[in-house]
Amino acid sequence: QVQLVESGGGLVQAGGSLRLSCAASGRTFSTYNMAWFRQAPGKERELVATIGDAGDSTDYADSVKGRFTISRDNVKNTVYLQMNSLKPEDTAVYYCNAQRFGVSLYWGRGTQVTVSS
């Protein structure tokens, strides 16, 4: 069992930056691929970014490429999402997700990000 707790959300003006963190419990964090998803009001949850278990492979949704960076620290059992040049359309609840073999196994409760224009 892995518990995920997100933090770092908040209200920011367009063009600003935020850094989300997701702290994981347990000793097996380094065996999971990790991802960030987001869900805006009235929309489906969408994949934002993924990172491999060793942190050596990353992938991004086209909408955030060049603006967001996913990273992880397997000593601190934490995955991060650095979000720069934020836009109002980035407003959503952001969720941390642990995966194996492409299957989502664990979710955090989410952290709200609101970008004002």
C-alpha positions in Angstrom: 0.0 0.0 0.0 1.2 3.5 -0.9 -0.2 6.7 0.4 0.3 9.8 -1.6 -0.1 13.4 -0.3 0.1 16.4 -2.6 1.0 19.9 -1.6 2.0 23.2 -3.1 -1.2 24.2 -4.8 -2.6 27.7 -4.6 -3.6 30.8 -6.4 -1.2 32.4 -8.8 -1.4 35.0 -11.5 -1.0 34.1 -15.2 2.7 33.8 -16.0 3.6 32.8 -12.5 5.0 29.6 -11.2 4.2 26.9 -8.7 5.9 23.8 -7.5 3.8 20.8 -6.5 5.1 18.1 -4.3 3.8 14.6 -3.7 5.1 12.7 -0.7 4.7 8.9 -0.7 4.7 6.5 2.2 6.3 3.2 2.2 9.6 1.7 1.2 8.7 0.8 -2.4 8.4 4.3 -3.9 11.3 3.8 -6.2 9.6 0.8 -7.8 6.7 2.8 -9.2 6.4 5.0 -12.2 4.8 8.3 -11.1 2.5 10.7 -12.8 0.6 13.9 -12.4 -2.9 14.2 -13.6 -5.3 17.2 -13.5 -9.0 17.7 -13.6 -10.7 21.0 -14.3 -14.4 21.6 -13.5 -16.7 19.8 -15.9 -13.8 18.1 -17.7 -12.3 14.6 -17.6 -9.1 13.9 -15.7 -6.1 14.2 -18.0 -2.5 13.1 -17.8 -0.1 15.9 -17.4 3.3 14.2 -17.0 5.0 10.9 -16.2 8.4 9.9 -14.9 10.0 6.5 -14.8 10.9 4.7 -11.5 14.5 5.8 -11.8 13.7 9.3 -12.9 15.5 8.8 -16.3 12.5 9.0 -18.5 9.8 11.7 -18.6 6.8 12.5 -20.8 4.4 15.4 -21.0 1.1 16.4 -22.4 1.5 18.7 -25.4 -0.4 21.4 -23.5 2.4 21.6 -20.9 5.6 20.8 -22.8 8.2 23.4 -22.3 6.4 24.9 -19.2 6.2 22.0 -16.7 8.9 19.7 -15.4 8.4 16.5 -13.5 11.1 15.1 -11.3 11.5 12.8 -8.3 13.7 12.1 -5.3 13.7 8.5 -4.4 15.5 9.2 -1.2 12.8 11.6 0.0 10.0 9.5 -1.6 8.8 12.6 -3.3 7.7 13.5 -6.8 7.6 17.1 -8.0 5.9 19.1 -10.7 7.5 22.5 -11.4 5.0 24.6 -13.3 6.1 27.8 -15.0 4.4 30.3 -17.3 1.1 29.2 -15.9 -2.1 30.0 -17.8 -5.7 30.3 -16.7 -6.4 27.0 -18.5 -4.0 25.2 -16.2 -6.6 25.8 -13.4 -7.5 22.3 -12.0 -7.1 19.9 -9.2 -3.8 18.2 -9.6 -3.4 14.6 -8.6 -0.4 12.4 -7.9 -0.5 8.9 -9.2 1.6 5.7 -8.8 1.7 3.3 -11.6 3.1 -0.1 -12.5 3.1 -1.5 -16.1 0.9 1.4 -17.1 -1.8 0.6 -14.5 -2.8 3.4 -12.1 -2.6 1.8 -8.6 -2.7 4.7 -6.1 -4.0 8.2 -6.1 -3.5 11.2 -3.9 -6.4 13.4 -2.8 -5.3 16.3 -5.0 -4.2 19.9 -4.6 -6.0 22.9 -6.2 -4.2 25.1 -8.6 -5.9 28.3 -9.6 -4.4 30.6 -12.2 -6.0 34.1 -12.5 -5.9 36.1 -15.7 
